[in-house]
Amino acid sequence: MTLLATERRYQGRIIHLDLDTVEFPDGSTGQLEMVRHPGAAAVVPMVDSPEAPDPRVLLLRQFRHAADGMIWEIPAGRLDPGETPEECARRELLEEAGMRAGQVEQLTTIFTTPGFTDERIHLFLARDLQPDQHRREPDEFIEVHVRPWSDVMRMVEQGEIRDGKTLVALLHADRFRMTRR
């Protein structure tokens, strides 16, 4: 697909909306509405070593207007200009959960909804956590919970965790970073 033209229809604080004229793989042309986003990072904060028998993880219970209530999530947020994904993950862990990480390793990067947005979220696993003071934004209403990994996987299985980035990060960590039990 080739971008032929783009017209900015809306410029917001977090997102922008463009109307793109594109050439499709078959040579035809069309217009697509695209939500532009600077990208984000999210982090699975491990309280205990992933090798522990049933390690504990921090989860956030956060109010989300779009979800019409509280949902379970991992710390996450958008990239600031010039910020690396790892720096963003570390910053969000401190801001939202009040924790600093000794080690942060990348899990994967995902497209959130490639049908209409270019947003990518970089997913990380954090270890060696040290408590610090959270630095939440005024519109963030967050409860921090510590849960055993087995409980978190049960929450995933029973549909209690419905946030996409959180599901991908937890399942990726479970499959590729946790010691098989």
N, C-alpha and C positions, 0 to 999 in steps of 0.2 A: 504494500500500500504506500502511496506517495502523497505527501501533504502538498496541496497546490496553493491554498490560501487559508488564513485564519483571521477571524474577527472576534475581538474581545467583546462579549455581551455584558459581562458583569465582573467587577473586580472587588473582592471582599477581603476581609482581614485574614481569613484562613484559606479560602478557595477562590478560584476564578472560573468563569464559564466562558468557553470559546465555542464558536461555530466554525468548524473546520470543513473545508472543501477538499476532498481526497479523491485520488485515483485508486480504484480497487484493483486487486490482482488480475481481474479479467479485462481491464482497460476501461471499464465504465467509471463514471464519476458520481459522487453523491456528497451530501452534507451530513456531518455527525456532530452532535453536541458533546463537548468534552469538558469534564470538570478537571481543572488543573490543581494539583496539590503538591506542596514541596517535599512530601515524603515524611516518614515517621519511623520511630524505633519503639520496640516493646521488649520487655525483659521478664524472664521467669526467674524470680528471686528464690534461690535455694537457701533455706536456713541451715540445713544439714548437708553433708556431703551426699551427692547422688548415689554413692556406694553404700550408704547406711541402709539397714534393713527396711525401714519405712521412713525415708527422709521427709522433713517438713518443708513446706513452700509457703511463701506469702501470696495471698490473693487479696484483691481489692473488691470491695462491694461499693460501687460507685453509682451515683445518680446520673442517668442519661436521659435528656429530654426526648431524643429520637426513639428511645426504647420505652418511654412513658413510665420510668421508674428506676429502681435499683437493679444493677446487673453485676455479675462476677466478671472480673477482668484481671489482667496483669498490668503493672505499671507501663504506661505508654504515652507518647506525645509526638508532636510534629517536630521536624528538624528546623532549627534556627539557621539563618543564613551563615554559611561557612562552617557549620558544625558537622562533624562526622557522625555516622550512625551510632558508633560506640559511645561517643561523647553524649549524644542525645539519650541513649539508653541509661547511662550512668546518671545524667541530670534528672531524668524522669523518675528513676528509682529513688533518688534523694528527695525530689520535690513531693512525690505522691506518697511514698512509703516511709520516708525518713530513714533510709538506709544507704550506706556506701558499700560498694562491692570491691573486694580485693582482686577478684578475677572476673572477667567478662569474656565469654566466647560466643561467636556468632553461630546461630543455628541454621538460618536460611533467610531468604528474602522472598516476600510474596507480593503479588498484585492483589489489591483488595477486590476490585470489581472492574476488570479491564474492558468491559463493554461500554463504559462511559467515563472512566477516570484513569488518569495516569499514576494514581497514588500507589507507592510501594511502601511496605512496612518491613523493616529489617528486624529480625527476631534474634534475641540473645538469651543466654543462660548466665546468671550471676551466682557467684560463690563467695565464700568468706565475707559474709555480711557483717557490717558494724553499724550499730544504731547511731543516728544523728537526728537533727531537728528537721522535720518536713518543711517544705516551702510551697504549700499549695496555693494555687491561684484562687481569687475570690469566688469563681463560679465552680470550683471543684468541691464536691461533697462526698467524702471518701471515708470508709471504715476499712482498717487493715486487719486481716485475719491470718492466723497461722494454722495451716491444715496439713495433716499427714498426706503423703503422696497417694496412698490407697484411697483416702476419702476424696481427693481431687479427681482421681480416675473414676470413682463411682459417680461423682457429680457430672463428669463428662458423659458417662454412659447413660445416666438418667435424664440428661437434657437440662440440668440445672445451670450449666455453663453454656451460654449461647453466643457469646461474642466470638466472631470469626478468628481474629488474630490470636486470641487467647487459646482457642481450641487448637489451631495449627501449632502454636508454640508448645503447648503442653504435650500434644500427641507426638510432635517431632522429638521433643526432649525424651519422652517415654520410650520411643522406638529406637533412638540413636544415641542417647547420652546416659540413660539410666542402666544400672546393672540389672540384668535379667533376673527375675526372682523365680 
